[in-house]
């Protein structure tokens, strides 16, 4: 199976240092810093990249599950909100909130909700983050 790699480099101390993160595919490279991670500074941060990965993984897992059940989604749009909070002396990702809207011809809401829950539990990123509380709001549009 596939092995995916990304890289990061940090220069300097925690508060004033700066770093870059780069996807192995070259599709993204961005700077990060203490302000971009813990405040509202410019740049990216690891949690934002986790959120993108989780939203993408969930959307694909939902599409796959629906396809196996005979439904072809027109569109699935998912947002993931990753919460980084102070816990004890350090920080932790305490919860992730997935919100998804989908257009799927011929499906009822009960069946859709079952598939959405299955995708939340079954996508590889959800499995990797299983120690974190993951909530889901799924809506047919």
ChimeraX attribute file (.defattr): number of C-alpha atoms within 10 A of each C-alpha:
attribute: neighborCount
match mode: 1-to-1
recipient: residues
	/A:1	3
	/A:2	4
	/A:3	4
	/A:4	8
	/A:5	9
	/A:6	12
	/A:7	10
	/A:8	14
	/A:9	11
	/A:10	14
	/A:11	11
	/A:12	9
	/A:13	9
	/A:14	10
	/A:15	9
	/A:16	10
	/A:17	13
	/A:18	18
	/A:19	17
	/A:20	17
	/A:21	19
	/A:22	16
	/A:23	15
	/A:24	12
	/A:25	10
	/A:26	8
	/A:27	7
	/A:28	10
	/A:29	15
	/A:30	13
	/A:31	17
	/A:32	21
	/A:33	22
	/A:34	19
	/A:35	17
	/A:36	16
	/A:37	17
	/A:38	12
	/A:39	9
	/A:40	9
	/A:41	12
	/A:42	13
	/A:43	16
	/A:44	19
	/A:45	20
	/A:46	13
	/A:47	15
	/A:48	15
	/A:49	14
	/A:50	17
	/A:51	20
	/A:52	16
	/A:53	15
	/A:54	26
	/A:55	25
	/A:56	18
	/A:57	20
	/A:58	30
	/A:59	22
	/A:60	15
	/A:61	21
	/A:62	23
	/A:63	23
	/A:64	17
	/A:65	18
	/A:66	20
	/A:67	12
	/A:68	9
	/A:69	11
	/A:70	11
	/A:71	16
	/A:72	17
	/A:73	17
	/A:74	10
	/A:75	13
	/A:76	19
	/A:77	14
	/A:78	19
	/A:79	18
	/A:80	22
	/A:81	19
	/A:82	22
	/A:83	16
	/A:84	15
	/A:85	13
	/A:86	11
	/A:87	10
	/A:88	7
	/A:89	5
	/A:90	7
	/A:91	11
	/A:92	12
	/A:93	16
	/A:94	15
	/A:95	17
	/A:96	21
	/A:97	17
	/A:98	20
	/A:99	16
	/A:100	21
	/A:101	16
	/A:102	20
	/A:103	15
	/A:104	18
	/A:105	11
	/A:106	9
	/A:107	15
	/A:108	10
	/A:109	11
	/A:110	9
	/A:111	11
	/A:112	19
	/A:113	16
	/A:114	12
	/A:115	20
	/A:116	25
	/A:117	16
	/A:118	15
	/A:119	22
	/A:120	24
	/A:121	16
	/A:122	16
	/A:123	19
	/A:124	16
	/A:125	18
	/A:126	21
	/A:127	12
	/A:128	10
	/A:129	15
	/A:130	11
	/A:131	11
	/A:132	16
	/A:133	12
	/A:134	18
	/A:135	15
	/A:136	15
	/A:137	14
	/A:138	19
	/A:139	15
	/A:140	15
	/A:141	10
